[in-house]
């Protein structure tokens, strides 16, 4: 019954954007929930890392989190537990995963951590919580290279914690997939192959990611300006670089962004945003799930305006999706 309901919802989602409906027929199938936007690192391309003052900082309270999961559980297939902070700083993080993963509606759960600080209790909890996938961000194989971006991080501690996690995973025969995320930048591109070897020795998957010029400003400003400003981070090897350094453009574009039909994000204080790609400033929120019914937000004025913009339909209300499209992310042209 649950799977049938979610399958029907997927069909409604596809019909919505294929037929050009600015009011969604289905509900979001992927949810990003922000355990916290506090972080123990100071990554220079992350708004949290540089101390962005445009947002309020806090922790998702467990009781409110459970209410939000209950709202989405009937049709959501996946819940992502990460955003602009280190989830492990929320003491309820493991219980959050367990609540989503063991939900009777069978929601797939994914989390991402930097693994600098974690207790044995948290490791045991994560690997017995039915978590589907845990991503660990490690962008280097020596301390000097690692800490250039993960400022304040300790690579030895991270690797030790990772080894503990792998051992516990084997002990409990956990099905949680542990994935090493390696963002390739100019200062670490020479360590990609060595990182792949270490991942093989650990017996885990490694995912090679391309760096964005800036996790907040990238979608808010013209791409050529961003390349000029942040070129020191962009890899020399073209296969690792998302940008064409001669034409100052992105190499790949989405033909059409479906996010406002497929997903939604709720940050720690209940503010709702169209996706996890944009930094969560209050001015860009679609509504607040603690103050409004989600159905009203999902097909409210802002969400409808965002979808109209991506569909190339006329509308007079600007949203973050307008800015994103203007700066090179995908939407249909008016036809």
Secondary structure by P-SEA (a helix, b strand, c coil): caaaaaaaaaaaaaaaaaaccccccccccbbbbbcccccccccccccccccccccccccccaaaaaaaaaaccccccbbbcccccccccccaaaaaaaaaaacccbbbbbbbcccccccaaaaaaaaaccccbbbbbbccccccccccccccccaaaaaaaaaaaaaaaaaacccbbbbbbbbbccccccaaaaaaaaaaaacbbbbbbbbcccccccccccaaaaaaacccccccccccccccccccccccccccccccccbbbbccccccccccccccccccccccccccccccccccaaaaaaaaaaaccccccccaaaaaaaacccccccc
